[in-house]
Amino acid sequence: MLEETLILCAFAGLAGFIDSIAGGGGLIQLPALFIVLPPQTEVPAILGTNKLSSICGTSVATAQYAQRIDINWQVALYAAIPAFIFSSIGASVVSAFNKDILRPIILILLIAVALYTLIQKKFGTEHLPKLSRKKEKLYATLIGIGIGFYDGFFGPGTGSFLIFLFIGVFGFDFLRASAISKVVNFSTNLAAVLYFGTNGNVMFLVGLPMGVCNIVGALLGARLAILRGSTFIRTLFLLVIFAIIAKFGYDTLRFII
């Protein structure tokens, strides 16, 4: 098991690095868990272990951004609190529905996000908040409800969707949108860890070493994002989105066929 854990730790470090900048860490870490762990490993245990590792990196990335970036905490908290609640709700009803029917819808949304970001060259390159404080509270709450439920129920691309919404709806730049998305992501990850943990579906001997490596990756990624700024994050964001589209496209075709 030592060899498998070391391999997973390497993937966790890369996932933490990517996720701290542009989201999409689950695209790296979760498939690695499914591939490397023994075939008889139960799916809930894999998902719970993934969330344990992820929250380690997300917490550190959040702290890094908070120390160096002027985060709009009103937006962050108004989104994070309902996201925590609805992530738990999403996780609790996941077994009641066939979530694979969501794949085509999410694929279309991801393609729209990628095309819009490509066409709008200045999208997210400048920090130009455009909402009143009252509207910020309202829209942040709605985003927290929607994305929180999605992350608990399905999950892939949550961080990237958050970044896109904080730019498109609020007028934030990529750097501040990424920072706020980490706060919300921490909230949804915490809800998931508590849910899976209370049901005994976390493999701590694997998840904790992965979490340490996820922290290292997140530290490096957050510092690089802060150093290089919004243009760098935009480039990586697009790469992550295209990677998620490719994964979703493959899964959707396989599901249809």
Secondary structure, DSSP 8 states (H G I E B T S, - for coil): -HHHHHHHHHHHHHHHHHHHHHS-THHHHHHHHHHHS-TTS-HHHHHHHHHHHHHHHHHHHHHHHHHHS---HHHHHHHHHHHHHHHHHHHHTGGGS-GGGGHHHHHHHHHHHHHHHHH-TTTTTS----S-HHHHHHHHHHHHHHHHHHHHHT-TTHHHHHHHHHHHTT---HHHHHHHHHHHHHHHHHHHHHHHHHTT---HHHHHHHHHHHHHHHHHHHHHHHHH-HHHHHHHHHHHHHHHHHHHHHHHHHHH-
